[in-house]
Amino acid sequence: MNNYHGFGRIILTIILAMCLRIVPWPNAIANINPDWVLLVLIYWTLAVPERVGIFHAWTVGLLTDALTGRLFGQHALAYSLAIYFCLILHKRLRQFPLPQQGVFIFLCLLLTQLLLFWLKNIQTPSQFHASFWLPVFTGTLCWPLVYIALRFVRLARFTK
Amino acid sequence: MAVIASIALLVTEHRSHRLDPLRATTSFLIDPLKYLVDLPTTLIEKTVGSISSYATLKQENDRLREEQFIDKTRLLKFDALERENIHLRALLENSFKLGEQVLVAELLSINMAPYENIVVVNKGTRFGVHPKQPVLDANGVVGQVFRSLPLSSEIMLITDPNHAIPVQVNRNGLLTIAVGSGQLNRLNLPFLSNNADIRPGDLLITSGLGGTFPPGYPVGIVDDFTPISDKPFANITATPKSMLDRNRELLIVWSDSTPIPLATPQTSKEKVIETPRDDKSARSGLVHKASEVEQAGTVRDE
């Protein structure tokens, strides 16, 4: 396998994911809008773990914090933890069929959401709807989509 | 290591404002994205504007002219009344608060996070916007500036669950606090007792307590009052006056709490406004720049 991996594509897809994150969906969709940035990050970690690591995840998390107006470090913390688990398990995960990967993605998203919820609750205790957890489910459902799309993006480079 | 760094960042920013430069720097990277996402909406609006028919424009023009005529007639006596008000307050040995400047900011159509009523506008610290500034629209109070970045600022709406605004019932001056409910069309008034003199249809205005919001701006209209007999406080809800979900343009207000000195109650309005402006420029050069920008804006509008 060619060792060269276009960094530009990774950055572009992450920018696209960030845009998707803040697009003004109607309210019903906004509530279930999955964490695109994390999905894209997870894909690149599984695909090119020597290229995308915890540091990148941390930086992207920091930018996501700025993007969504959070305290600095919330997404950074959550993303770097999620990516850490992805890095540890990436060899095994790559062998898994999509549904099985889905289970892992589900756990990753759940962990992230849980951390965000917890950190937010420390700052300002507030109650959440049950629908706070919906992005975890939609994120899992979107994983095959992200996987196929990004696989296309990654492999299109080789045919060039 | 990343974990430690994140936690350090979290704690630092939660406790102090020392990370503001970092946020400003990242916002330079991030804000273009916000404008990018906003682009389609703006483009569509512009296209619709440029292809709308002559008849529609004419109709709108007529309507606006009519509105302006009515407003102008209403304003005819405003100057005289204001002078009289200042004069009367001077007689009462009371100081009068004046000098509000506004800056028109446009909403960026992006959605930062669900469950939070926070919107982003296209004016930031470059225009002198700073946190805790009140934000209005043509109908009433919208919210306050929550965080100002160089190219944009985040505005917390009055309906955000974490937002509370001191209000007053216009009819009888009853003071209370309106807390956001999380829904764009509802405010809660949780601190009024069961026998409070308030009824549906009452207009709530800002009371000016707390110092963030200037007094006298409409906030909402009470629409439901249900006493709960076994609890100390009644269940009261209100609808915000401002069109929180339909507006594209907002006014960011610089309110000056500098009272007019009693010795010169007859000073002209311009002079009065200038004094606090100088105070501000002494505090920071940015604000002065903003007022210049604002002046330019008003001139253009006229």
Boltz contact constraints between the chains, C-beta under 6 A:
constraints:
  - contact:
      token1: [A, 18]
      token2: [B, 33]
      max_distance: 6.0
  - contact:
      token1: [A, 19]
      token2: [B, 37]
      max_distance: 6.0
  - contact:
      token1: [A, 22]
      token2: [B, 37]
      max_distance: 6.0
  - contact:
      token1: [A, 22]
      token2: [B, 110]
      max_distance: 6.0
  - contact:
      token1: [A, 22]
      token2: [B, 111]
      max_distance: 6.0
  - contact:
      token1: [A, 23]
      token2: [B, 37]
      max_distance: 6.0
  - contact:
      token1: [A, 24]
      token2: [B, 109]
      max_distance: 6.0
  - contact:
      token1: [A, 24]
      token2: [B, 110]
      max_distance: 6.0
  - contact:
      token1: [A, 24]
      token2: [B, 111]
      max_distance: 6.0
  - contact:
      token1: [A, 30]
      token2: [B, 111]
      max_distance: 6.0
  - contact:
      token1: [A, 30]
      token2: [B, 114]
      max_distance: 6.0
  - contact:
      token1: [A, 31]
      token2: [B, 114]
      max_distance: 6.0
  - contact:
      token1: [A, 54]
      token2: [B, 2]
      max_distance: 6.0
  - contact:
      token1: [A, 58]
      token2: [B, 2]
      max_distance: 6.0
  - contact:
      token1: [A, 63]
      token2: [B, 30]
      max_distance: 6.0
  - contact:
      token1: [A, 66]
      token2: [B, 26]
      max_distance: 6.0
  - contact:
      token1: [A, 66]
      token2: [B, 27]
      max_distance: 6.0
  - contact:
      token1: [A, 66]
      token2: [B, 30]
      max_distance: 6.0
  - contact:
      token1: [A, 67]
      token2: [B, 30]
      max_distance: 6.0
  - contact:
      token1: [A, 68]
      token2: [B, 112]
      max_distance: 6.0
  - contact:
      token1: [A, 68]
      token2: [B, 113]
      max_distance: 6.0
  - contact:
      token1: [A, 69]
      token2: [B, 112]
      max_distance: 6.0
  - contact:
      token1: [A, 69]
      token2: [B, 154]
      max_distance: 6.0
  - contact:
      token1: [A, 71]
      token2: [B, 10]
      max_distance: 6.0
  - contact:
      token1: [A, 71]
      token2: [B, 13]
      max_distance: 6.0
  - contact:
      token1: [A, 71]
      token2: [B, 14]
      max_distance: 6.0
  - contact:
      token1: [A, 72]
      token2: [B, 9]
      max_distance: 6.0
  - contact:
      token1: [A, 72]
      token2: [B, 13]
      max_distance: 6.0
  - contact:
      token1: [A, 72]
      token2: [B, 19]
      max_distance: 6.0
  - contact:
      token1: [A, 73]
      token2: [B, 6]
      max_distance: 6.0
  - contact:
      token1: [A, 73]
      token2: [B, 9]
      max_distance: 6.0
  - contact:
      token1: [A, 73]
      token2: [B, 10]
      max_distance: 6.0
  - contact:
      token1: [A, 76]
      token2: [B, 6]
      max_distance: 6.0
  - contact:
      token1: [A, 77]
      token2: [B, 6]
      max_distance: 6.0
  - contact:
      token1: [A, 80]
      token2: [B, 2]
      max_distance: 6.0
  - contact:
      token1: [A, 124]
      token2: [B, 162]
      max_distance: 6.0
  - contact:
      token1: [A, 126]
      token2: [B, 161]
      max_distance: 6.0
